[in-house]
Amino acid sequence: MSFLRRPTWFAVALTVAGVLAFVRLGVWQLDRANEKEDLLRRYATAAAAGVETFGDIPESPPVDRYPRLELHGRYVPGHAYLLDDQSHGGQVGVQVYVPFAPRKSDRLVLVGLGFLPKEAGANPHLPPLPTGDTVLRGLYVPPPGVGVRLGGDRLPEQRGAEKTMVYVDLKEIGVDLGRVLYPRVLLLDADPGALYARDWTPAVMPPARHRAYAFQWFTFAIAAVVIFLVLHRKRRPPTDR
């Protein structure tokens, strides 16, 4: 004899739809975890790869390629862009970006110098940039995602050489500079002698968190089945004493 009461079609359909949705979301999170692992692996591989010349690659490489470049030119003085609310090693600070003029080009490259901690809650004092001809090496990557803008960076309203940003928008920075920027940024190689921390990783959700979300969705699927069984379990008739 079955231990379940006959369920309604609506209850069955609702449970099946819920289980399928939860399982699909769990599988999607696992797929995202694999994508993030692949992205981190490509970053690590690129950081250890040989150096290519800036002029030998397309200005917009394939989205899954992060070439390590050598770039000759000069820093553009008088401009620094500070990406606010960043953290590194338990410290709160900024990621510093500055424009760089490649040799024999009328466009600029935005260069990521690295992380500096804030000083007593205020923006740090930036070390002076090299003057004259300079050779840079680093990863040529897409800029960090802009996320939710919440009113914008308001770069035109800021005065002075240093401007604070809440996201990196190359078009807005180009307008502020009055120059056109290349569509990617150059993240400089680590330098033990530099004050900047250059521990570059993609600004993405880590794979472990995606797997935690997947486990959560699979748990919801199991819970939906358990709830269905509990609600349709036959109750034993009372026995006479």
FIDOVO-370487 format. One record per residue (C-alpha): chain; residue number from 1; residue in one letter; x, y, z. Coordinates in steps of 0.001 Angstrom, whole numbers, plus 500000, padded with zeros to 6 digits. Last residue first. Layout:
% FIDOVO-370487
PT kette  nr rest     xx     yy     zz
PT     A NUM    A      X      Y      Z
...
***
This chain:
% FIDOVO-370487
PT kette  nr rest     xx     yy     zz
PT     A 241    R 491906 501788 522977
PT     A 240    D 490689 502536 519491
PT     A 239    T 493369 503406 516951
PT     A 238    P 493525 506786 515208
PT     A 237    P 493865 506558 511437
PT     A 236    R 497451 506830 510191
PT     A 235    R 498154 509898 508187
PT     A 234    K 499125 509425 504569
PT     A 233    R 502093 511492 503499
PT     A 232    H 501221 514131 500946
PT     A 231    L 502598 517218 502761
PT     A 230    V 505702 515357 503941
PT     A 229    L 506491 513995 500483
PT     A 228    F 506162 517394 498779
PT     A 227    I 508229 519075 501491
PT     A 226    V 510987 516473 501019
PT     A 225    V 510991 516981 497238
PT     A 224    A 511244 520777 497620
PT     A 223    A 514015 520387 500214
PT     A 222    I 516056 518283 497796
PT     A 221    A 515798 521015 495160
PT     A 220    F 516612 523706 497733
PT     A 219    T 519744 521758 498710
PT     A 218    F 520780 521658 495055
PT     A 217    W 520435 525459 494962
PT     A 216    Q 522576 525894 498092
PT     A 215    F 525264 523509 496827
PT     A 214    A 525429 525571 493629
PT     A 213    Y 525768 528765 495691
PT     A 212    A 528718 527240 497557
PT     A 211    R 530218 526166 494238
PT     A 210    H 529963 529745 492934
PT     A 209    R 531640 530932 496134
PT     A 208    A 534527 528526 495655
PT     A 207    P 535027 529717 492062
PT     A 206    P 535865 533262 493226
PT     A 205    M 533556 536124 492156
PT     A 204    V 535411 538281 489673
PT     A 203    A 537851 541186 489744
PT     A 202    P 540507 539335 487777
PT     A 201    T 543771 538922 489680
PT     A 200    W 546765 541247 489774
PT     A 199    D 549006 541236 492817
PT     A 198    R 550744 544484 492041
PT     A 197    A 551271 546231 495369
PT     A 196    Y 552705 549693 494682
PT     A 195    L 555712 550997 496568
PT     A 194    A 557967 549606 493860
PT     A 193    G 561312 547904 494515
PT     A 192    P 559915 544370 494513
PT     A 191    D 558361 545035 491067
PT     A 190    A 555269 543127 489919
PT     A 189    D 554474 543519 486235
PT     A 188    L 552354 546487 485221
PT     A 187    L 548677 546137 484370
PT     A 186    L 548174 547633 480884
PT     A 185    V 544579 548678 480172
PT     A 184    R 542406 547796 477195
PT     A 183    P 540329 549672 474593
PT     A 182    Y 543161 552081 473643
PT     A 181    L 542416 555618 474771
PT     A 180    V 541397 558645 472694
PT     A 179    R 542506 562039 474005
PT     A 178    G 540887 565072 475652
PT     A 177    L 542052 563757 479008
PT     A 176    D 538617 563960 480643
PT     A 175    V 537001 562661 477451
PT     A 174    G 539446 559746 477429
PT     A 173    I 538681 559034 481080
PT     A 172    E 534982 558907 480231
PT     A 171    K 535630 556563 477305
PT     A 170    L 537932 554336 479351
PT     A 169    D 535367 553807 482107
PT     A 168    V 537031 552463 485244
PT     A 167    Y 534691 552393 488238
PT     A 166    V 534255 554332 491494
PT     A 165    M 536762 556968 490405
PT     A 164    T 538846 559552 492249
PT     A 163    K 540804 562234 490415
PT     A 162    E 544418 563280 490896
PT     A 161    A 545936 566152 488877
PT     A 160    G 543584 568811 490149
PT     A 159    R 539899 569500 489794
PT     A 158    Q 536913 567191 489926
PT     A 157    E 533547 568032 488349
PT     A 156    P 534535 566602 484948
PT     A 155    L 535282 563221 486595
PT     A 154    R 531771 562780 487965
PT     A 153    D 532371 559086 488588
PT     A 152    G 528778 558120 487915
PT     A 151    G 525482 558450 489753
PT     A 150    L 525149 554939 491149
PT     A 149    R 527239 553264 488413
PT     A 148    V 526364 549668 489100
PT     A 147    G 529097 547359 487771
PT     A 146    V 531826 549099 485734
PT     A 145    G 533766 545941 484959
PT     A 144    P 537538 546230 485391
PT     A 143    P 539371 547221 482206
PT     A 142    P 540101 544533 479594
PT     A 141    V 543659 543165 479757
PT     A 140    Y 547165 543888 478468
PT     A 139    L 549403 542322 481096
PT     A 138    G 552652 544062 481935
PT     A 137    R 555962 545493 480848
PT     A 136    L 556816 549161 480547
PT     A 135    V 559799 550874 478895
PT     A 134    T 560226 554589 479575
PT     A 133    D 561440 557548 477540
PT     A 132    G 561466 560729 479583
PT     A 131    T 560170 561135 483101
PT     A 130    P 559561 558401 485642
PT     A 129    L 556457 558924 487788
PT     A 128    P 556573 560536 491211
PT     A 127    P 555247 558458 494133
PT     A 126    L 551580 559095 494881
PT     A 125    H 550560 560438 498266
PT     A 124    P 547765 558237 499543
PT     A 123    N 544043 559124 499521
PT     A 122    A 542728 559915 502976
PT     A 121    G 541445 557551 505666
PT     A 120    A 544522 557979 507860
PT     A 119    E 546702 557174 504838
PT     A 118    K 544955 554977 502293
PT     A 117    P 546728 551887 501070
PT     A 116    L 548338 551858 497594
PT     A 115    F 547491 549312 494912
PT     A 114    G 548979 548976 491424
PT     A 113    L 550390 551075 488590
PT     A 112    G 547566 550242 486169
PT     A 111    V 548371 551927 482868
PT     A 110    L 545779 553584 480622
PT     A 109    V 547137 553531 477080
PT     A 108    L 547022 556693 475007
PT     A 107    R 546368 557346 471328
PT     A 106    D 548354 559271 468721
PT     A 105    S 550886 556477 468381
PT     A 104    K 554556 556418 467335
PT     A 103    R 555842 555648 470861
PT     A 102    P 553144 554822 473355
PT     A 101    A 551742 557717 475421
PT     A 100    F 550855 556576 478943
PT     A  99    P 547880 557613 481046
PT     A  98    V 547790 556841 484788
PT     A  97    Y 545845 554345 486915
PT     A  96    V 546129 553880 490676
PT     A  95    Q 544187 551224 492573
PT     A  94    V 543032 552684 495870
PT     A  93    G 543076 551818 499556
PT     A  92    V 541683 549653 502303
PT     A  91    Q 544060 547194 503957
PT     A  90    G 543387 543529 504760
PT     A  89    G 546057 542303 502353
PT     A  88    H 544590 544324 499504
PT     A  87    S 541343 546278 499382
PT     A  86    Q 539753 548723 496953
PT     A  85    D 537212 551418 497826
PT     A  84    D 538414 553960 495238
PT     A  83    L 539884 553631 491752
PT     A  82    L 542352 556520 491670
PT     A  81    Y 542965 558237 488341
PT     A  80    A 546210 560159 487861
PT     A  79    H 546931 563019 485470
PT     A  78    G 549593 565754 485529
PT     A  77    P 552242 564034 483460
PT     A  76    V 551573 561734 480481
PT     A  75    Y 553984 558835 480924
PT     A  74    R 556314 558275 478005
PT     A  73    G 556827 555595 475357
PT     A  72    H 557864 551988 474832
PT     A  71    L 555531 549079 475663
PT     A  70    E 556513 545481 476318
PT     A  69    L 553477 543263 476489
PT     A  68    R 552094 540235 478283
PT     A  67    P 549092 539083 476269
PT     A  66    Y 545740 538403 477968
PT     A  65    R 543675 536249 475611
PT     A  64    D 540096 535147 476372
PT     A  63    V 538493 538297 474949
PT     A  62    P 540363 537908 471679
PT     A  61    P 542826 540796 471225
PT     A  60    S 541523 544365 470787
PT     A  59    E 544469 546537 469707
PT     A  58    P 545688 543647 467588
PT     A  57    I 549141 542354 468542
PT     A  56    D 552579 543091 467063
PT     A  55    G 552615 546801 467886
PT     A  54    F 552747 546185 471627
PT     A  53    T 555730 543850 471368
PT     A  52    E 555321 540498 473082
PT     A  51    V 556892 539347 476342
PT     A  50    G 557069 535674 477237
PT     A  49    A 554483 534096 479487
PT     A  48    A 554496 533953 483290
PT     A  47    A 551760 536558 483803
PT     A  46    A 549816 535062 480877
PT     A  45    T 549677 531632 482512
PT     A  44    A 548403 533069 485790
PT     A  43    Y 545749 535126 483996
PT     A  42    R 544722 532115 481895
PT     A  41    R 544373 529972 485035
PT     A  40    L 542254 532627 486726
PT     A  39    L 539929 532700 483702
PT     A  38    D 539719 528886 483569
PT     A  37    E 538849 528772 487262
PT     A  36    K 536229 531457 486674
PT     A  35    E 534676 529460 483828
PT     A  34    N 534610 526283 485941
PT     A  33    A 532865 528142 488766
PT     A  32    R 530361 529572 486274
PT     A  31    D 529545 526061 485062
PT     A  30    L 529009 524969 488673
PT     A  29    Q 526696 527953 489186
PT     A  28    W 524717 527005 486083
PT     A  27    V 524401 523426 487338
PT     A  26    G 522936 524726 490591
PT     A  25    L 520553 527037 488774
PT     A  24    R 519351 524144 486612
PT     A  23    V 518868 521971 489690
PT     A  22    F 516805 524674 491390
PT     A  21    A 514658 525249 488302
PT     A  20    L 514083 521516 487726
PT     A  19    V 513144 520999 491376
PT     A  18    G 510750 523965 491339
PT     A  17    A 509062 522905 488116
PT     A  16    V 508669 519329 489377
PT     A  15    T 507223 520533 492682
PT     A  14    L 504778 522960 491075
PT     A  13    A 503661 520392 488493
PT     A  12    V 503083 517749 491138
PT     A  11    A 501175 520127 493421
PT     A  10    F 499067 521386 490497
PT     A   9    W 498287 517846 489357
PT     A   8    T 496871 517140 492775
PT     A   7    P 498558 514566 494953
PT     A   6    R 497219 511062 495698
PT     A   5    R 498015 510387 499320
PT     A   4    L 501362 508797 499958
PT     A   3    F 502309 505675 501980
PT     A   2    S 501352 503409 499097
PT     A   1    M 500000 500000 500000
***
